[in-house]
Amino acid sequence: MNKIAVESDVSKERTSFVNGTNDREAYPKRWVAALVHTNCEKKVATKLEKLGIENYVAIQKEEHQWSDRKKKIDRIVIPMVVFVRLAKNEEDEFRRLPFIMKFISYPGANELATPIPDNQIEQLRFLLNKSESPVAFCSQVEVGDAIRIIDGSLKGLTGYCCGISNSEIAIYIDLLGFATVHVHRGNIEKIKP
C-alpha cells in the first residue's frame, strides 16, 4: 500500500512538469506580510504551524518592572502582522483562511501580496533578538511632514520636519521658528493631514 502511494506521488511530480520545471521550481517560496485581527498574532502563528506553513511574528522579549516583581514578556513589535513564507500559487488559497484578513501590498500593486526579501526578514530577526533597547517602527517621515514627538521629555511637541541627519531632527515650531533637537526616530510620529 505504501509503495502505491509513493509511486502515485512520483507520477504526480512527473506530470506537473511544465517547460522542464515542476511547481516547486516555478513558484519559489517568498515572504509576504499578512494582516490579522488585533491581539491574535500568536494564535494565528500557532494555527499556521499546525498547517505546516512557515511563519514569523516580530516579537521582542522585554523585562517589565512592577512594584513587587520583574517579569519578561513578549512584545509584538508590528501589531496585526504575521510574516508568511508562501509560493505565489499558494497565496490565493491562503488568503481564504478565516483568520487572515488580507495581504499587505503597495497601493495599486498588481500582485496579491508584495514579496519581502529573505535578508530583510533575517535582519529583523537578528535586530529583535540582539537589541538591548526596544525596537520601534515609525512611519516614514520626510522633510515638510507635520510631526509629533510621542515619547521622551519632549512628548507632545508638534511641528514640521525640516531635515533629518543621523539622529538629529530639525523641526519648525509655529511662532518660534526652527529648533534642532536630538530625538530618536522611534519617538516621533507623522501627523496625518
Summary of the structure (lengths in Angstrom):
residues: 193
radius of gyration: 22.8
end to end distance: 66.2
largest distance: 83.0
contacts: 462
relative contact order: 0.13
helix: 27%
strand: 32%
